[in-house]
Amino acid sequence: MSSFDGSNTKKWPIVKKNLGKIEKIFPGPLGKILVFADDCLFMYDLSARKVVHEVTQSDVKRVYWTPNYCHAAVITKTSIVILNKTL
């Protein structure tokens, strides 16, 4: 986590078996983030510090959420995939 001036305020490791390089991090519902790594998009719960949902998806470019974070549009190089908040 960073403050508004760009200084790091808190760091913690993401715990997941066989996790390689994290390529992108996207916002998610309250207390969660979406992490794209190793052709896999997974939802990570920041308070529980664990992966709660996971989906195999390659080459994720962007993720757009509805205003209430019920559905997400995952945009890849060749497709658009609509997911609910549980992926």
N, C-alpha and C positions, 0 to 999 in steps of 0.2 A: 504494500500500500504506500501511496505517496501523498504528501500534502500538496496544497495548491502551488507552493513555491518550487516544487519538483524534488524536494528532499525525501529520502526514504524514511518512513516512520515505522514500518513493520514488514518483516519478511517471514515466510514459512514455506516449507517444501510441499509439493503436491505428491501425495502418496498414491501410486498406482503401479501394479506389477508390469514389468517390461516397458516402462515409459521411456521413450527416446526423447528426442528434441521437441520441445513445445514450439510450434510454429506460430500460432495465433491465440489470443485470448479475446473473448467477446463478452459483453454484459449479458446477464441472465435475470431471472426472477429474483426477488429480494433474498439476499444472502447466498446467492449462487452465481457461478460464472460458467461460460462455455469455453472449453479448451480444445483446440485442434492440434493433435499430435499423432504421428504414425498412421495416417489415413483413418483416423478415428476422431469423432467429435463426442466429447463427453461433458456431462454436467457435473460440476464439482461443488459440493456444499461447503462453504467456508467455515461455518460454525462447527459442523461435525467432522470436517477435514477428511472427507471421503468422496468417492465417486458414487453418485446416486443413479445416473442413467448414462447409457452409452449407445452410440449408433455408428456403424461403419460408413464413412463418407470420405471420398477423396477430393482433394484440391478445393477446399472451402475458401471462398474469396470474402464473402460478407454474410452477416446474419442480421435480419431485421425482425423486430418483435412488434406485435400489436401493442397498443397503449397499456393494456392490462396484463401483458406478458402471458397470455393464454396460448398463442400460436406464434411460431417463428417461420420466416422464410429464409432458408439456407441457400445461398447462391454459390454455385460452383462454376467452373470454367464452361461446362456444357449443359448444365441443368439448374432448375429451381425446385427445391424440395420443401414442402410445407409440413411442419412438425407441430405437435402439441407440446405443452410444457414438460411432459414426461418423456419426450423424444420418441 
